[in-house]
Every structure is written in structure tokens, then in C-alpha cells.
């Protein structure tokens, strides 16, 4: 009897030990050490990790896991681009990367993965058909290119706006043209890089905008709200209307109209600020003549205000060529943009005083790599977070890209770049000019990006 009782006690203890191990992130290791291991796993393997157990799936689907990656200096930087698919009979396009629900899934390969010739019909477009677009994602940390689309076998709206919500790991595609009818659409597609319950990232349709529009201004304000304004309707009339979208509640709300009509305008916001800026653009009766002013909507006051002398290039669109940078010194805000005649670009700064407490610092130009010619490049920025000797190092980095050949792209003239036009800034030289690192870009990802955004995972 005593032996049986002892055996039962031992069995109960063994079961308790097993339960404790099952509750641990990695059996046999303290959770603190386990977390240090898990946050170092590259993002491309996270879908595999979610399949290991429910505990890992819950952990890796929670924003706190990615906040821990940020603190430990193991985050990865993703640049998202709206690009045209290469023509089907483009002689320079020998291979292509397949669509995938998770663009950085380890099972989907890397920048070297290609498909068979018989699969090209699905991934490329006939030369005489309307251009088809898809979302390209460049992992700047691991130098991986991938492509994805909300629905398998079909593209995304032409000229749609790509907008990242860094705090929630979501990416939005808004508006643009229907690729068949070439009419503006109100569509919203949302891709969640983090909060998925399955093994892969999911696309979902968001609530449609109240007004179908294209070539409009948009920007993220706060942690989960998106403002859009301007653009044009199906009759090519420039719009003054504006609206705001709450990603969490999936609801749109109309805002007061802007003071001016603004087509092909650029939207900007700064972290911690309540203002949504709409830069330049033109009216219905003055197409192609870009305004020099801007206006901003203050969420607290509910009013639009106009500021003169912000955009210096009357013949150049600010769309895609402009990016906002938070500057900590004196709480100033910087607006960096590329545009205008390259012959006129100078290293100069202009300061626009908005109020006694707010100042908008304009950097008139950014010195580009000499090999970028033709179409004005697309630019986006991200805060580079590195770790050196346990200390975090933050700095702003620019991603600049121009099309590398084919329809709708510009020409690059540089023997060192092999006709590819993607670069990331890397600090400044002794003479004060920006240093650029060239990015190897597979030919199927070399089309001109019409919209770009970035986030840290």
C-alpha cells in the first residue's frame, strides 16, 4: 500500500513538473532567457514559430513581443512599395517572385526564389494590357525582397496609397484606380504583420472611403487614425473634401473641406502632433501648376489653416517625393523632399514660422546618387534603431528608389548599379553631403514605386 501511495505522489509531481514545463516558453529555461532567444529569431520565421504551440502563437501575435524586439535592438526594417508588375514579354524579366499570404514567410523563400516559366502568366502582365500593381516589401535588415497581394491572382488598385501604422504593425492600401475601368475607387485593404491568429499574415478589407479618390494626401495621426484629403474624382475634378479613418473601429468620418482644391498633393504628420498637413497640389483649372502653399487640419480645433511658401517647385509634384522627419532639437519639425529641376537644387534650408511655438523647417533638396536620372525618385524614411555595445542608437534613414527600366519607370545611368535604383542613406560625409548605400534590386522589383511607406517589426 505504501509503495502504491509513493508511486502516486511521484506521478503527481511528474505531472506538475510537466505542466510547469508546458507553461514555460522554452522548457528548462527561465522565461527571461527564452524571450531573449525568441526576439532574435528573424521575422521571416515567425509564421513557423506560431505553429509550434498556442503559447508561442499568442506571444508572437501580441504587440508587446515586437516592443521587446525594439528594446533589444533586434527589430527589422520593412519598406513597402506599390509597384507595377513587369510586362509578360519583357526580355529583361527572366524570373519572378511568387505571391504569398505572408510576404516574408520562410516557406516563401527569399530574393532568389523564382517560379517556372509556365507560372509567369500569373505574375506578369501582357504588354498591351492595363498595368497591374502589387505590393513589394523590402526587408532592409536582411536584404530580402518579396511581393504580396490582398487576393491571390489579382493585383491592387493602380496608384493606391501605401500607408504604415508602425505602432500596430498594420499596412493600409487606400484608393487609387480600378485597373480595368481606370475609375477612382474608395477601397481600403489592411495587412496585419503582427496580430494574426494563424500561421501567416492576413489581408482584410476595411470600410471604404466615403469619396472615391486618387492622387490624394494621406497620413497617420496618432496610433490608429488615418487622414485623407484632396485628390481627384472620376471626372478629374480636384477635391477639397477630407475624411478620417479609425482603423480600430473600422469607421470613416467626414472632416470639414479644405480651404483650396488640391490634386496630386502630399500628406504629412509628425509623431506627437495633432496636425494633418496637406502640401501643394493644384486646382481643377490649373492642372500641373503646383501651389506653393500648404494647409493643415488641427484635430483639436477642427479647423484648416493655410501656410504660404512651403513648396518651391511649381512644376513638380510633392507626391512620393516628400517625407516628414521628427527633429528633437528645439521641438522643430522638418520636411525633407526631393523635387524640381536638378540643376536648381541647392543645399539650402528655409524656415516657415507657423506660430510662436511651431516652426516648419524645409530642406530644399537632398543630394541624390549621381546615377539616378529621369523620373523624380520616390522616398520614405524610417528611424534606424541599432545596438552598439548595449546602447541604442537612433538616426533617420532615407530609402530612395527610382524605376530601373520597363514601362512607367525612369532610366538609371551608372555602371556600378547595373541599372537598379534603390538606395538607403547612411549618415553624412565630412563635407556634409549624405552618404548612400546601393541596394541590390532584382529586376522584377525595379519598377517605379508610386507610393512607399515603412515600419519596424
C-alpha positions as CSV (number, residue, x, y, z in Angstrom):
1,X,0.0,0.0,0.0
2,X,2.8,2.4,1.0
3,X,4.6,1.7,-2.3
4,X,1.4,2.5,-4.3
5,X,1.0,5.7,-2.4
6,X,4.6,6.7,-3.0
7,X,4.2,5.9,-6.8
8,X,1.1,8.1,-6.9
9,X,2.9,11.0,-5.2
10,X,5.8,10.7,-7.7
11,X,3.4,10.6,-10.6
12,X,1.6,13.7,-9.4
13,X,4.9,15.5,-9.0
14,X,5.9,14.4,-12.5
15,X,2.6,15.8,-13.9
16,X,3.1,19.1,-12.1
17,X,6.6,19.4,-13.5
18,X,5.4,18.6,-17.0
19,X,2.7,21.3,-16.6
20,X,5.2,23.8,-15.5
21,X,7.4,23.0,-18.5
22,X,4.4,23.3,-20.8
23,X,3.8,26.8,-19.4
24,X,7.4,27.8,-20.0
25,X,8.3,29.4,-23.3
26,X,11.1,27.0,-23.7
27,X,11.1,24.0,-21.3
28,X,14.1,24.0,-19.0
29,X,14.9,27.7,-19.4
30,X,13.7,30.8,-17.4
31,X,11.2,32.8,-19.4
32,X,13.5,35.8,-19.4
33,X,16.2,33.8,-21.2
34,X,13.7,32.3,-23.5
35,X,12.4,35.7,-24.5
36,X,15.9,36.9,-25.3
37,X,16.2,33.9,-27.6
38,X,12.8,34.3,-29.3
39,X,13.1,38.0,-30.1
40,X,16.3,37.3,-32.0
41,X,14.6,35.0,-34.5
42,X,14.2,36.8,-37.9
43,X,10.7,37.9,-38.8
44,X,10.6,35.6,-41.9
45,X,10.4,32.6,-39.5
46,X,7.7,34.0,-37.2
47,X,4.9,32.2,-39.1
48,X,6.7,28.9,-38.4
49,X,7.1,29.8,-34.8
50,X,3.4,30.4,-34.4
51,X,2.8,26.8,-35.5
52,X,4.9,25.4,-32.6
53,X,2.3,25.8,-29.8
54,X,-0.5,28.0,-28.6
55,X,1.8,29.8,-26.2
56,X,4.2,30.9,-28.9
57,X,1.3,31.8,-31.2
58,X,-0.2,34.1,-28.6
59,X,3.1,35.6,-27.7
60,X,4.3,36.3,-31.3
61,X,0.8,37.7,-32.2
62,X,1.0,40.3,-29.4
63,X,2.4,43.8,-29.9
64,X,4.4,43.6,-26.7
65,X,6.7,40.9,-28.4
66,X,7.6,43.4,-31.1
67,X,8.1,46.1,-28.5
68,X,10.6,43.8,-26.8
69,X,12.4,43.3,-30.2
70,X,12.6,47.0,-30.5
71,X,14.1,47.4,-27.0
72,X,16.6,44.6,-27.6
73,X,17.8,46.1,-30.9
74,X,16.6,43.1,-32.9
75,X,13.8,44.7,-34.9
76,X,13.7,44.6,-38.7
77,X,13.0,47.4,-41.1
78,X,10.5,46.9,-43.8
79,X,10.0,49.2,-46.8
80,X,6.6,48.7,-48.5
81,X,6.2,49.8,-52.1
82,X,3.3,50.0,-54.6
83,X,4.9,48.8,-57.9
84,X,3.7,47.8,-61.4
85,X,4.2,44.1,-62.3
86,X,6.7,43.6,-65.2
87,X,5.3,43.1,-68.7
88,X,4.9,39.4,-69.7
89,X,7.2,39.7,-72.7
90,X,9.8,42.0,-71.1
91,X,13.1,40.4,-72.3
92,X,14.8,41.7,-69.2
93,X,12.4,39.8,-66.9
94,X,13.5,36.2,-66.8
95,X,12.1,35.2,-63.5
96,X,9.7,36.5,-60.9
97,X,8.9,36.0,-57.2
98,X,5.6,34.3,-56.4
99,X,2.8,35.9,-54.4
100,X,2.4,34.8,-50.8
101,X,0.0,35.5,-48.0
102,X,3.0,36.2,-45.8
103,X,5.5,38.2,-47.8
104,X,8.3,37.3,-45.5
105,X,7.3,33.7,-44.7
106,X,10.4,31.4,-44.6
107,X,8.4,29.0,-46.7
108,X,8.0,31.6,-49.4
109,X,11.8,31.8,-50.0
110,X,13.9,34.9,-50.4
111,X,15.1,37.3,-53.1
112,X,16.5,34.3,-55.0
113,X,13.2,32.4,-55.2
114,X,11.8,32.1,-58.7
115,X,8.9,30.4,-60.5
116,X,8.8,28.2,-63.6
117,X,8.3,29.8,-67.0
118,X,4.7,28.4,-67.1
119,X,3.9,30.4,-64.0
120,X,4.8,33.7,-65.5
121,X,1.3,34.4,-66.7
122,X,0.0,34.7,-63.1
123,X,2.8,37.0,-62.0
124,X,3.3,39.3,-65.1
125,X,1.1,41.2,-67.3
126,X,0.7,41.3,-71.1
127,X,2.5,44.3,-72.6
128,X,-0.7,45.8,-74.0
129,X,-3.0,45.3,-71.0
130,X,-3.6,48.0,-68.3
131,X,-0.7,48.0,-65.8
132,X,-1.2,45.6,-62.9
133,X,0.2,46.6,-59.5
134,X,1.2,44.7,-56.4
135,X,2.8,45.4,-53.0
136,X,6.5,44.8,-52.8
137,X,8.2,44.6,-49.4
138,X,11.9,45.1,-48.9
139,X,13.4,43.9,-45.7
140,X,16.3,46.3,-45.2
141,X,17.7,44.4,-42.3
142,X,18.2,41.1,-44.1
143,X,18.1,42.4,-47.8
144,X,15.1,40.3,-48.8
145,X,12.6,41.3,-51.5
146,X,9.1,39.8,-51.5
147,X,5.7,40.6,-53.2
148,X,2.2,40.1,-52.0
149,X,-1.4,41.0,-52.9
150,X,-4.7,41.1,-51.0
151,X,-6.3,38.4,-53.2
152,X,-4.4,35.6,-54.9
153,X,-4.0,36.0,-58.6
154,X,-5.1,39.7,-58.8
155,X,-3.4,42.9,-58.2
156,X,-4.1,46.0,-56.2
157,X,-5.6,49.3,-57.4
158,X,-3.4,51.4,-59.6
159,X,-1.7,54.4,-57.9
160,X,-3.2,53.4,-54.5
161,X,-1.6,54.9,-51.4
162,X,0.6,52.8,-49.2
163,X,0.5,53.8,-45.5
164,X,2.0,52.0,-42.5
165,X,0.8,52.2,-38.9
166,X,4.1,51.5,-37.0
167,X,2.5,51.1,-33.6
168,X,0.2,48.3,-34.6
169,X,2.2,46.6,-37.3
170,X,-0.5,47.3,-39.9
171,X,-0.2,48.4,-43.5
172,X,-3.1,50.1,-45.4
173,X,-3.7,50.4,-49.2
174,X,-6.1,53.2,-49.9
175,X,-7.9,54.5,-53.0
176,X,-6.3,54.5,-56.5
177,X,-7.8,53.4,-59.8
178,X,-9.6,50.3,-60.8
179,X,-7.1,48.5,-63.1
180,X,-9.9,47.6,-65.6
181,X,-12.2,50.7,-65.7
182,X,-9.5,53.2,-64.7
183,X,-12.0,54.9,-62.4
184,X,-11.1,56.1,-58.8
185,X,-12.1,53.6,-56.1
186,X,-12.8,54.1,-52.4
187,X,-11.3,50.7,-51.4
188,X,-9.2,50.1,-48.3
189,X,-7.1,46.9,-47.8
190,X,-5.4,46.2,-44.5
191,X,-2.5,43.9,-43.9
192,X,-1.6,42.9,-40.4
193,X,2.1,41.9,-39.9
194,X,1.7,41.2,-36.2
195,X,-1.8,40.4,-34.8
196,X,-2.7,37.3,-36.7
197,X,-4.0,34.2,-35.1
198,X,-3.0,31.8,-37.9
199,X,0.4,30.9,-39.3
200,X,0.5,33.6,-41.9
201,X,-0.2,37.3,-42.2
202,X,-3.7,38.2,-43.3
203,X,-5.2,40.8,-45.7
204,X,-8.7,42.1,-44.9
205,X,-11.0,44.7,-46.5
206,X,-11.5,47.8,-44.4
207,X,-14.5,50.1,-44.6
208,X,-14.5,52.0,-47.9
209,X,-13.7,55.8,-48.0
210,X,-16.8,58.0,-48.3
211,X,-15.4,59.5,-51.5
212,X,-13.7,57.5,-54.3
213,X,-10.4,59.4,-54.9
214,X,-6.9,59.1,-56.3
215,X,-3.7,61.1,-56.1
216,X,-4.8,62.4,-52.7
217,X,-2.9,63.2,-49.5
218,X,-3.0,60.8,-46.6
219,X,-1.1,60.3,-43.3
220,X,-1.3,58.5,-40.0
221,X,-2.2,60.7,-37.0
222,X,-2.0,59.2,-33.5
223,X,-1.7,55.5,-33.2
224,X,-4.7,54.3,-35.2
225,X,-6.2,57.1,-37.2
226,X,-5.6,58.0,-40.9
227,X,-6.5,61.3,-42.5
228,X,-7.1,61.7,-46.3
229,X,-7.8,64.8,-48.3
230,X,-7.9,66.2,-51.8
231,X,-7.0,64.2,-54.9
232,X,-9.5,64.0,-57.8
233,X,-12.8,62.3,-58.7
234,X,-13.8,60.3,-61.7
235,X,-14.2,63.5,-63.8
236,X,-10.7,64.6,-62.9
237,X,-12.1,67.4,-60.7
238,X,-9.7,68.4,-57.9
239,X,-11.3,67.8,-54.5
240,X,-11.4,69.8,-51.3
241,X,-13.1,67.1,-49.2
242,X,-11.3,65.3,-46.4
243,X,-12.1,62.4,-44.0
244,X,-10.6,60.5,-41.1
245,X,-10.5,56.7,-40.6
246,X,-10.2,54.9,-37.3
247,X,-8.5,51.6,-38.0
248,X,-9.6,50.0,-34.7
249,X,-13.3,50.7,-35.1
250,X,-13.2,50.5,-39.0
251,X,-15.2,53.7,-39.4
252,X,-14.8,56.8,-41.6
253,X,-15.9,60.3,-40.6
254,X,-16.0,63.3,-42.9
255,X,-13.9,66.4,-42.0
256,X,-14.5,70.0,-43.0
257,X,-13.5,70.8,-46.5
258,X,-10.0,72.2,-47.1
259,X,-9.6,75.8,-48.0
260,X,-8.3,75.0,-51.5
261,X,-8.8,72.3,-54.1
262,X,-5.7,70.1,-54.1
263,X,-5.0,67.3,-56.6
264,X,-1.6,65.5,-56.5
265,X,-0.9,66.8,-53.0
266,X,1.2,65.2,-50.3
267,X,0.0,64.3,-46.8
268,X,2.3,64.6,-43.8
269,X,2.1,64.2,-40.0
270,X,4.6,64.3,-37.2
271,X,4.7,62.0,-34.2
272,X,3.1,63.6,-31.1
273,X,1.5,66.4,-33.2
274,X,-2.3,66.8,-33.8
275,X,-2.0,68.4,-37.2
276,X,-2.5,66.8,-40.6
277,X,-0.6,68.6,-43.3
278,X,-1.5,68.7,-47.0
279,X,1.3,70.1,-49.1
280,X,0.9,71.8,-52.5
281,X,-1.3,70.2,-55.2
282,X,-3.3,72.1,-57.9
283,X,-6.9,73.0,-58.6
284,X,-9.2,71.8,-61.4
285,X,-8.5,74.8,-63.6
286,X,-4.7,74.9,-63.0
287,X,-3.6,71.3,-63.6
288,X,0.1,70.8,-63.5
289,X,0.7,74.2,-61.8
290,X,1.6,73.2,-58.2
291,X,0.7,75.5,-55.4
292,X,3.5,76.9,-53.2
293,X,1.3,76.8,-50.1
294,X,0.1,74.1,-47.7
295,X,-2.6,73.8,-45.2
296,X,-3.1,71.8,-42.1
297,X,-6.1,70.4,-40.2
298,X,-5.9,70.5,-36.4
299,X,-7.8,67.7,-34.7
300,X,-8.3,69.7,-31.6
301,X,-9.6,72.9,-33.1
302,X,-11.4,71.2,-36.0
303,X,-10.2,73.9,-38.5
304,X,-8.0,74.2,-41.5
305,X,-5.2,76.8,-41.7
306,X,-3.1,77.8,-44.7
307,X,0.7,78.4,-44.7
308,X,2.4,80.2,-47.7
309,X,5.8,79.5,-49.2
310,X,6.1,75.8,-48.3
311,X,6.6,74.1,-51.8
312,X,9.2,75.8,-54.0
313,X,8.8,73.8,-57.2
314,X,5.8,74.9,-59.3
315,X,6.3,72.2,-61.9
316,X,7.0,69.2,-59.6
317,X,4.6,67.1,-57.6
318,X,5.3,66.5,-53.9
319,X,3.6,63.1,-54.1
320,X,6.0,60.4,-53.1
321,X,9.0,62.8,-53.1
322,X,8.3,64.2,-49.7
323,X,8.9,62.8,-46.2
324,X,8.5,64.1,-42.7
325,X,11.2,63.8,-40.1
326,X,10.9,64.5,-36.4
327,X,13.6,66.7,-35.1
328,X,14.1,66.8,-31.4
329,X,16.2,70.0,-31.2
330,X,14.0,72.9,-30.1
331,X,11.0,70.8,-30.9
332,X,11.2,71.8,-34.6
333,X,9.7,69.7,-37.4
334,X,11.5,69.0,-40.6
335,X,10.1,68.4,-44.1
336,X,12.5,66.7,-46.4
337,X,11.7,66.5,-50.1
338,X,13.1,65.7,-53.5
339,X,11.7,67.6,-56.5
340,X,12.1,70.3,-59.1
341,X,14.9,70.8,-61.7
342,X,18.1,69.0,-60.6
343,X,20.0,71.9,-62.0
344,X,18.3,74.2,-59.4
345,X,18.7,72.0,-56.4
346,X,20.9,73.6,-53.8
347,X,21.9,72.6,-50.2
348,X,19.8,75.3,-48.5
349,X,17.2,75.5,-45.8
350,X,14.2,77.6,-45.4
351,X,12.2,78.1,-42.2
352,X,8.4,78.7,-42.2
353,X,7.1,80.1,-39.0
354,X,3.6,78.6,-38.3
355,X,3.1,80.1,-34.8
356,X,5.1,81.2,-31.9
357,X,5.7,77.6,-30.8
358,X,5.7,75.7,-34.1
359,X,8.2,76.0,-36.8
360,X,8.4,74.1,-40.1
361,X,11.9,73.6,-41.3
362,X,12.2,73.0,-45.1
363,X,15.2,71.2,-46.5
364,X,15.0,72.3,-50.2
365,X,16.8,69.3,-51.6
366,X,18.6,66.1,-50.7
367,X,21.7,65.2,-52.6
368,X,20.9,62.1,-54.6
369,X,23.2,59.5,-56.0
370,X,24.5,60.7,-59.4
371,X,23.2,57.6,-61.1
372,X,19.6,58.4,-60.5
373,X,18.2,60.2,-63.6
374,X,14.9,60.7,-65.2
375,X,11.8,60.4,-63.1
376,X,12.0,62.0,-59.7
377,X,12.6,59.2,-57.2
378,X,10.2,58.0,-54.5
379,X,11.3,58.5,-50.9
380,X,10.3,57.3,-47.5
381,X,12.1,57.5,-44.1
382,X,12.4,55.4,-41.0
383,X,14.1,55.7,-37.7
384,X,17.0,53.3,-37.7
385,X,17.4,51.5,-34.4
386,X,20.6,49.7,-33.9
387,X,22.5,48.5,-30.8
388,X,26.2,49.1,-30.2
389,X,27.7,47.8,-27.0
390,X,24.3,47.6,-25.3
391,X,23.5,51.2,-26.2
392,X,20.7,52.0,-28.6
393,X,21.5,54.2,-31.5
394,X,18.7,56.1,-33.3
395,X,19.0,58.1,-36.6
396,X,16.8,58.9,-39.5
397,X,17.5,57.0,-42.7
398,X,16.1,57.6,-46.2
399,X,15.0,55.0,-48.7
400,X,15.1,56.4,-52.2
401,X,14.1,54.5,-55.3
402,X,13.6,55.2,-59.0
403,X,12.4,52.8,-61.6
404,X,15.0,50.6,-63.2
405,X,13.6,50.1,-66.7
406,X,10.4,49.0,-68.4
407,X,7.1,50.7,-68.7
408,X,6.5,53.6,-66.4
409,X,10.0,53.8,-65.0
410,X,12.9,56.1,-65.3
411,X,16.4,55.4,-66.6
412,X,19.5,54.9,-64.4
413,X,23.0,55.6,-65.7
414,X,25.6,54.0,-63.5
415,X,27.9,51.1,-64.3
416,X,28.1,50.3,-60.6
417,X,24.4,50.0,-60.1
418,X,23.6,47.6,-63.0
419,X,20.5,49.8,-63.9
420,X,19.0,49.5,-60.4
421,X,17.8,52.5,-58.5
422,X,17.3,51.7,-54.8
423,X,19.4,53.4,-52.1
424,X,19.5,53.9,-48.3
425,X,21.2,56.9,-46.7
426,X,23.9,56.2,-44.2
427,X,24.8,59.3,-42.3
428,X,26.8,62.2,-43.7
429,X,30.3,62.6,-45.3
430,X,32.8,65.1,-43.9
431,X,31.6,67.7,-46.5
432,X,28.1,67.5,-45.1
433,X,26.6,65.5,-48.0
434,X,24.5,62.4,-47.5
435,X,26.2,59.0,-47.9
436,X,24.3,56.4,-49.9
437,X,24.4,52.7,-49.9
438,X,23.2,51.0,-53.1
439,X,20.7,48.2,-52.7
440,X,20.8,45.2,-55.0
441,X,17.3,45.1,-56.6
442,X,16.1,42.1,-58.6
443,X,14.8,43.2,-62.0
444,X,11.2,42.1,-61.2
445,X,11.2,44.6,-58.3
446,X,12.8,47.5,-60.3
447,X,9.6,49.2,-61.4
448,X,8.9,52.7,-60.3
449,X,7.3,52.8,-56.9
450,X,4.2,55.1,-56.9
451,X,3.9,55.0,-53.1
452,X,6.1,53.9,-50.3
453,X,5.9,53.6,-46.5
454,X,8.0,51.8,-43.8
455,X,7.6,50.2,-40.5
456,X,9.7,48.4,-37.9
457,X,8.9,44.8,-37.0
